[in-house]
């Protein structure tokens, strides 16, 4: 098995919540099992800015570059919502800066180190110690992925 220790890159974008886009919303949920009778109309709407962005001044979007989280179903090109105001907890998916390079990994916090854990057997965990320049830049709160097949 070829193991890697490279870091995933991330394109970062500022969140703009100055506008509101109200989209129809099916409050009862959408069944993934047997179909339910179709509704002729939808009387509720949802604003994704309000639903997904709890702290607009500290929230950013990021686009995943790399494949170190494939087993967590996070793929190259997926869009992330990242909140810089959240206190990191064990198991969080975090955008971290290690020695000047951004990476996206799960964090495991120990007394004398932080481990950055990939979700791809091709990548090795990264041990961060006091000798590294390190910050947890933000915590991923949501991931958005494209599901439509783009075959022509």
C-alpha positions in Angstrom: 0.0 0.0 0.0 1.3 3.4 -1.0 0.9 5.8 2.0 0.9 9.6 1.6 1.4 12.4 4.1 0.4 15.2 1.8 -2.1 17.8 2.8 -5.4 18.6 1.2 -5.8 22.1 -0.2 -8.9 24.2 0.2 -10.2 27.3 -1.6 -11.8 29.7 0.9 -14.6 32.1 0.2 -16.3 34.7 2.4 -20.0 34.1 3.2 -22.5 36.7 1.9 -25.7 36.7 3.9 -26.9 40.0 2.7 -29.5 38.4 0.4 -32.1 35.8 1.1 -33.2 33.0 -1.3 -36.4 31.3 -0.1 -36.7 27.8 -1.5 -39.7 25.5 -1.2 -39.3 23.1 1.7 -40.9 19.7 2.4 -41.3 19.8 6.2 -42.5 16.2 6.6 -39.2 15.0 5.1 -38.6 13.1 1.9 -38.9 9.3 2.2 -36.0 7.2 1.1 -38.1 4.0 1.3 -41.6 3.6 -0.1 -43.0 6.7 -1.8 -45.8 8.7 -0.2 -48.6 10.5 -2.0 -47.3 13.6 -3.9 -48.1 17.0 -2.6 -49.7 19.4 -5.1 -48.2 22.5 -3.4 -45.6 23.5 -0.9 -46.6 26.2 1.5 -43.3 26.4 3.5 -40.0 27.8 2.4 -36.5 27.8 3.9 -33.6 30.2 3.6 -30.3 28.2 3.4 -28.3 31.2 4.7 -30.4 31.2 7.9 -30.4 27.4 8.1 -26.7 26.7 7.5 -24.9 29.8 8.6 -25.2 30.4 12.4 -22.4 33.0 12.7 -22.2 35.0 9.5 -19.2 37.1 10.5 -17.0 34.1 11.3 -18.3 31.7 8.6 -16.6 30.9 5.3 -17.2 28.5 2.4 -14.4 26.2 1.3 -14.0 23.9 -1.7 -12.2 20.6 -1.1 -9.1 19.9 -3.1 -7.7 16.4 -2.6 -8.8 13.0 -1.5 -7.7 12.4 2.0 -11.3 12.2 3.3 -12.8 9.8 0.7 -13.9 7.3 3.3 -15.9 10.1 5.1 -17.6 10.8 1.8 -15.9 14.1 1.4 -14.6 14.4 -2.2 -12.6 16.8 -4.3 -14.9 19.7 -5.3 -17.3 19.3 -2.3 -18.3 22.6 -0.7 -17.8 23.1 3.0 -19.3 25.5 5.5 -16.6 26.4 8.0 -17.2 28.3 11.3 -14.2 29.9 12.9 -16.0 30.8 16.1 -16.6 27.2 17.3 -14.4 25.7 20.0 -12.7 22.6 18.6 -13.7 19.2 20.0 -12.3 15.7 19.5 -13.6 14.2 16.3 -14.4 17.5 14.6 -13.6 17.9 11.0 -11.3 20.9 11.0 -9.5 23.2 8.6 -6.0 23.5 10.2 -2.8 25.3 9.3 0.3 23.3 9.9 3.7 25.0 9.3 2.1 27.4 6.8 0.0 24.8 4.9 -3.8 24.3 5.1 -5.2 20.8 5.6 -8.6 19.4 6.2 -8.7 16.5 8.7 -10.5 15.1 11.7 -8.8 16.3 14.9 -7.9 14.2 17.9 -6.7 16.3 20.8 -4.3 14.8 23.3 -2.5 16.4 26.2 0.9 16.8 24.4 -0.2 16.7 20.8 -2.9 17.0 18.3 -3.4 14.3 15.7 -4.8 15.2 12.2 -6.6 12.1 11.0 -7.4 11.4 7.4 -10.3 9.2 6.2 -8.4 7.5 3.4 -6.0 4.5 4.0 -3.6 6.0 1.5 -2.8 8.9 3.9 -1.0 8.8 7.2 -2.2 10.7 10.3 -0.2 13.8 11.1 1.1 14.3 14.6 1.3 18.0 15.6 3.5 18.9 18.5 4.8 22.1 20.2 7.5 22.1 17.5 5.0 22.8 14.8 3.4 26.2 13.9 -0.2 25.2 14.2 -3.7 26.7 14.4 -7.2 25.2 14.0 -8.5 27.7 11.5 -12.2 26.6 11.6 -14.6 23.8 12.2 -16.6 22.3 9.3 -20.3 22.4 10.1 -21.8 21.2 6.8 -20.6 19.7 3.6 -22.5 20.1 0.3 -22.0 17.8 -2.6 -23.2 17.6 -6.1 -25.3 14.4 -6.7 -26.4 14.9 -10.3 -24.6 12.8 -12.8 -22.8 15.0 -15.3 -22.5 12.4 -18.0 -23.4 13.7 -21.5 
